[in-house]
Amino acid sequence: MAKKKRKAQKVYVLSGGTGRTVSHVLESALAQFVDPVVNVVSHFQILTVHDAVKAVKDAAKENAILLHTLVSPEVREAVVEVATLEHVRTFDILGPALALLEDSLQTKPQRQPGLSHELSKERYNRIDAVDFTLAHDDGCLMGELDQADVVLVGVSRVSKSVTCFYLAYRGIRAANVPIVGRSDPPEELVKLDPAKVVGLTMNARRLTSLREARAETFGAAQDSYVDEREIGRELGHTNAMIEKHGWHWIDVSYKSVEEVAYEILKRVRK
């Protein structure tokens, strides 16, 4: 005897934003059932009472159940009122949690749809920026420099890499290009919009001290690497290069990474 085919249960989901939260909750709940037969109807970006009421009445016509994550008090109240009149079974996913937190925190929620999506987007941007910075550290993948939000240049030990990673954590796609000795800048760097390039510089005595500490920790280095006069020539060459190409520059001699990054952030986010 053939097994009787089950009729699909209509499930309406309403959200004032992208619908990610209500969709995830429904998916998680349905996962607890074996082969649930449902037909999901999604209504996202429900921002007005009119749109909410229409969705509830449509649900009533199809004998559907309704789940929602509406944060606007006016829209939520309209849904409750019409659902009661139309005998539509509803479940408010966010309402009880908001009420509990409001009482406990003794502060009002913002009641803006899509805030969780914005948090997820911000988190994704940070991950993307860190991945980009890892791949474009110390002059790697020069052909992709135009994809960076900012490119830091300078001689060895002026905190280019650590500043880039601090910026990446803030969602900025940062790359860095070392200037070795008194060499000319790479063609890919020169072609960039000058506003995108920031030169990091330092006084010769401070840089000599940092390089000597590095040489002591990691082993002997070439004499020129820790020679203050040669370092002065390197810095002079790099500073002239920065001026020639119209790049912004920052003296990082006695600034923390946070201070340097903050100055760069102000320029990038103008």
Secondary structure, DSSP 8 states (H G I E B T S, - for coil): --------EEEEEEESS-SHHHHHHHHHHHTTSSS--EEEEEE----SHHHHHHHHHHHHHTT-EEEEE---HHHHHHHHHHHHHHT--EEESSHHHHHHHHHHHTS-----TTHHHHHHHHHHHHHHHHHHHHHTGGG-SGGGGGG-SEEEEESTTSSHHHHHHHHHHTT--EEEEE--TT----HHHHTS-GGGEEEEE--HHHHHHHHHHHHHHH----HHHH-HHHHHHHHHHHHHHHHHTT-EEEE-TT--HHHHHHHHHHHHT-
